[in-house]
Amino acid sequence: MAHAAREYEFATPEGTRLIGPDEWQHQRFGWLESVRRDPDLSAQAQVLAHVFVLDFANKHTVQCDPSIPALEALTGRSRSTIKRAISELVEAGWMTRITGRGRGRASGYGFLTRGRVVALKGFKSGPLKGSRSEPLFGGQKGSDLTQKGVKSGPAYIKAEPCKNHGARATAPKHSENPMVIRDAERAVERFRDGHADALSDLRPWILDHILAANLLTPQERERSGLC
């Protein structure tokens, strides 16, 4: 069933701006690349950023309003892990969030950048890291805003949102690519040798393989933030 795109009034930290529908389709992968290159983000937050963009954000309207249970089902992560990752993305200035109040009112997520994003053919582009906003979860400062109104727009298929922009429709699976397998095994070896940052800069498909292939013990996954 298709739904009209919702309109939200997002709060944006000073020095940042919301990426609009007119540029999102061409800039979403640059935004993801910038998130992957942020050394201050955990691997878990980087993976969740990819889930937001590839599985839930409409490439025409930028509408992105998955529920926490939907994120749990797609990623296999716990509710608390997902909330920590969302909070991390918000505090780092990559995303902003409005919490819907009442039954049937979903939370909405927006994507932030600093300055004007310009696409240059042949060059990699993406947003710079933004400033921090107020934390959103459990006993922390700040209050949530509420969803405002609706407006008509391109169809948004909530049951299979990834079909709106050609992204994958299923959860990540075990990779059969020898290079991915090699890089995943090397990263796990480095992590076990005491390199705490061995998993932080990996491509999302390598992280997916590590989790799908159970290359880490439950204790190692918890320690690395990939539980």
C-alpha positions in Angstrom: 0.0 0.0 0.0 1.4 3.4 -1.0 1.4 6.4 1.3 1.9 10.1 0.7 5.1 11.5 1.8 5.0 13.1 5.2 6.3 16.6 6.0 8.3 17.1 9.2 9.7 20.1 10.8 13.3 19.0 11.7 15.5 20.9 14.1 19.0 21.4 12.6 22.1 22.1 14.7 23.9 25.4 14.0 26.2 25.2 11.0 24.2 22.3 9.4 21.3 22.1 7.0 18.9 19.4 6.0 19.5 17.7 2.6 16.4 18.4 0.5 14.6 16.1 -2.0 16.0 18.0 -5.0 19.5 16.8 -4.2 19.0 13.6 -2.1 18.8 11.3 -5.1 22.3 12.3 -6.3 23.9 12.9 -3.0 22.8 10.0 -0.8 25.8 7.9 -1.7 28.2 10.8 -1.1 26.6 11.2 2.3 27.2 7.5 3.0 30.8 7.7 2.0 31.3 10.6 4.3 29.7 8.7 7.2 32.0 5.7 6.4 35.1 8.0 6.6 34.1 9.5 9.9 36.7 8.1 12.4 34.6 9.1 15.4 31.6 6.8 14.4 31.3 3.3 15.6 31.0 0.5 13.1 27.4 -0.1 14.3 26.4 3.5 13.6 27.9 3.3 10.1 26.0 0.1 9.4 22.7 1.6 10.6 23.3 4.7 8.4 23.5 2.4 5.4 20.3 0.7 6.5 18.5 4.1 6.7 19.7 5.2 3.2 19.5 1.9 1.3 16.4 0.3 2.9 14.2 3.1 4.1 14.9 6.5 2.7 12.8 7.4 -0.4 15.1 8.8 -3.0 12.5 11.2 -4.3 11.1 12.7 -1.1 13.9 11.8 1.5 11.0 10.4 3.6 12.6 8.1 6.2 10.4 6.9 9.1 11.1 3.3 10.0 10.0 2.1 13.4 12.5 0.6 15.9 11.0 -2.9 15.5 11.5 -2.6 11.7 15.1 -1.7 12.2 15.5 -4.6 14.7 14.0 -7.1 12.2 16.2 -5.9 9.3 19.5 -5.7 11.1 19.2 -8.4 13.8 20.5 -5.9 16.4 18.9 -5.3 19.7 16.6 -2.3 20.5 19.2 -0.8 22.8 22.0 -1.2 20.2 19.9 0.5 17.5 19.0 3.4 19.8 22.6 3.9 20.7 23.6 4.0 17.1 20.8 6.5 16.2 21.8 8.7 19.1 25.4 8.5 17.9 24.5 9.6 14.3 22.4 12.5 15.7 25.0 13.7 18.2 27.7 13.6 15.4 25.6 15.9 13.3 24.8 13.4 10.5 21.1 13.0 11.2 18.2 14.7 12.9 15.1 13.1 14.4 11.5 13.9 15.2 9.6 11.5 17.5 6.0 10.9 16.6 3.7 10.9 19.6 0.7 8.7 19.9 -0.3 5.4 18.2 0.3 5.3 14.5 2.6 8.4 14.4 6.0 7.2 13.3 9.3 8.9 14.0 10.9 10.8 11.1 14.6 11.0 10.3 16.4 13.7 8.3 19.9 13.7 6.8 22.3 16.6 7.5 25.2 18.3 5.8 27.2 21.5 6.2 27.1 24.0 3.3 25.9 23.4 -0.1 26.5 19.9 -1.6 27.6 20.1 -5.2 27.9 17.0 -7.5 31.0 17.0 -9.7 31.1 14.3 -12.4 34.2 12.2 -12.0 34.8 13.3 -8.4 33.6 11.8 -5.1 31.5 14.3 -3.2 29.7 14.3 0.1 28.9 16.3 3.2 31.3 17.5 5.8 30.9 16.3 9.3 28.3 18.6 11.1 28.2 19.9 14.6 26.6 18.1 17.4 22.9 18.3 18.5 21.2 17.3 21.7 21.1 13.6 22.6 17.8 11.9 22.3 17.6 8.9 24.5 17.0 8.0 28.1 17.4 10.7 30.7 19.4 12.9 28.4 18.9 16.6 27.8 16.6 17.9 25.1 13.0 17.1 24.2 11.5 15.4 21.1 9.5 17.4 18.6 6.3 16.1 17.1 5.3 15.2 13.6 3.6 18.0 11.7 1.0 17.5 9.0 1.0 15.6 5.7 1.3 16.6 2.1 1.0 14.8 -1.2 4.1 13.5 -2.9 5.6 10.5 -4.7 4.4 7.1 -3.5 6.3 5.6 -0.6 6.0 1.9 -0.2 6.6 1.1 3.4 6.3 -2.6 3.1 9.3 -2.7 0.7 10.8 0.8 0.9 14.0 -0.2 -0.9 12.0 -0.8 -4.1 11.6 3.0 -4.2 15.2 3.6 -5.2 16.5 0.3 -6.5 18.3 -0.7 -3.3 18.4 -4.3 -2.0 15.1 -5.7 -0.7 16.5 -8.3 1.7 18.7 -8.3 4.7 22.5 -8.7 4.2 23.7 -12.3 3.6 26.9 -14.3 3.8 29.3 -13.2 1.0 30.9 -15.6 -1.4 33.4 -12.9 -2.7 36.9 -14.2 -1.9 38.2 -10.6 -1.4 35.4 -9.8 1.0 36.0 -13.1 2.9 39.8 -12.4 3.0 39.3 -8.8 4.3 36.8 -9.9 6.9 39.1 -12.6 8.3 42.1 -10.2 8.4 40.0 -7.6 10.2 38.9 -10.2 12.8 42.6 -11.3 13.3 43.7 -7.7 13.8 40.8 -7.2 16.3 41.9 -10.2 18.2 45.5 -9.0 18.2 44.4 -6.0 20.2 43.7 -3.5 17.5 40.4 -2.0 18.8 39.9 0.0 15.6 40.2 -3.0 13.3 36.5 -3.0 12.5 35.7 0.7 12.5 36.7 1.6 8.9 35.4 -1.5 7.2 33.0 -1.4 4.2 29.5 -2.3 5.3 29.5 -5.5 3.2 32.6 -6.7 5.0 30.9 -6.1 8.3 27.8 -7.9 7.1 29.9 -10.9 6.2 31.6 -10.9 9.6 28.2 -11.0 11.3 26.6 -13.5 8.9 29.5 -15.9 9.0 29.8 -15.6 12.8 33.5 -14.8 12.7 33.2 -13.1 16.1 32.2 -14.7 19.4 29.2 -13.2 21.2 31.7 -11.6 23.7 33.7 -10.1 20.8 30.6 -8.8 19.1 29.5 -7.1 22.3 32.9 -5.6 22.9 33.1 -4.2 19.3 29.5 -2.8 19.4 28.3 -5.2 16.7 25.8 -7.1 19.0 
